[in-house]
């Protein structure tokens, strides 16, 4: 049985629940550059009224200097940043970027401020470089050198003075654009020394971090060690993947062997032994929704262990609800439906009704509804109302199922179940004639179908009610024979058959056999359902022959 097929129409709803991937949000700021003044950092200030244009999007107004926008493909292109009276400090800022959780820093300044900063840096650099060259000229003049040697050295200094002008122009432009806010404290100190032309102190400070050759050698060693570690990790991951693949294969083989044992014991009508292998398979992978659900269904349908069935259905429902896999998620309402059925069989009617309603609410979504599933849930909800004494609600739901089944499907099983349930409700109201009409309709559907043991047992109540006791006994015995080939001998359905046998035998004045069957029914019900279950108490009291259960 492929339980997923009944949900093919709900795919629209599931796609809405598990829709597209969210875009990442890139944030950014527009500010003036941070400066070092007298050795102290003066942070830049955020600029308001800036227009940021991202390729493919509408312009963004950074009112308070901050902005953000979605990035779908992990990259974006900054086309322009404009503010009246300001210009970008970095002329290459308008380019393509990769998404980063770190805010994008855009630095702008007034053109006059940029020019003034550049000129100030030029003056400092020129003053310092000239001082150094003059110091070297003075040292050369004092040296005891030949005239030719001295002139040669002084000419070299003059050439350096000319070359320095190019260096000064380049360095002043560079340092005038540096945003000290984006440098750490060490970089700030070194950069300020270089900007002031204090090359010796900058060099001395840089050397505090060690010899550059040694540092590069160490970094290369670290890179090689990291590459080696990555290779080892990749090899380990490959081994882990191979082990995981082997485990997966072993699980599949073991699961197939479990299924073979299940088939073997089912063929021999050893249902409890088959159930053990459903348990083993479910434990192989506790996140496999199919294996959890199928184990629950077997305990529900073949064994009648509603506690275990409920636990498995609950587990399957949880897996389905949290899964991002569409096919797995579609098992959620089916699991809710069957967990509700198990709770109903345990006599916990309020919880059962809540789960059935959740299943209905999950599945109803306009044209995407699987109407057959809705009808099944409605019929189960009607059964719960009937068992809990809410007869008006039950009658309304049964009639709804009969009407909709006739309109959409003509499903005979649903028809018969609804007829039987409606007959039960009418009988509680004393409308025996109407009840018998519906029982007869149900009987006509079930009659001759040996696969519907439960239906035969329920439908044959009418024969007992009409004093056709001999024929009723034959039908109940036939139901027992069918049950032996289909369900475990501890299934509560046996208690139902033995109860009906006892009721019929009591009508036939065969008290001894009636008492014997009552005892069998009571023993099975107590073990399967517990002493406090309504059906167990009903057997003890044997107040009538109403049928409380519908397995199908």
Beta strands, then each sheet from edge to edge (+ up, - down):
strand 1: 24-31
strand 2: 35-37
strand 3: 40-42
strand 4: 50-54
strand 5: 60-62
strand 6: 66-71
strand 7: 75-82
strand 8: 87-88
strand 9: 96-98
strand 10: 104-109
sheet 1: 6+ 1- 10- 8+
sheet 2: 2+ 3-
sheet 3: 5+ 4- 7+ 9-
end
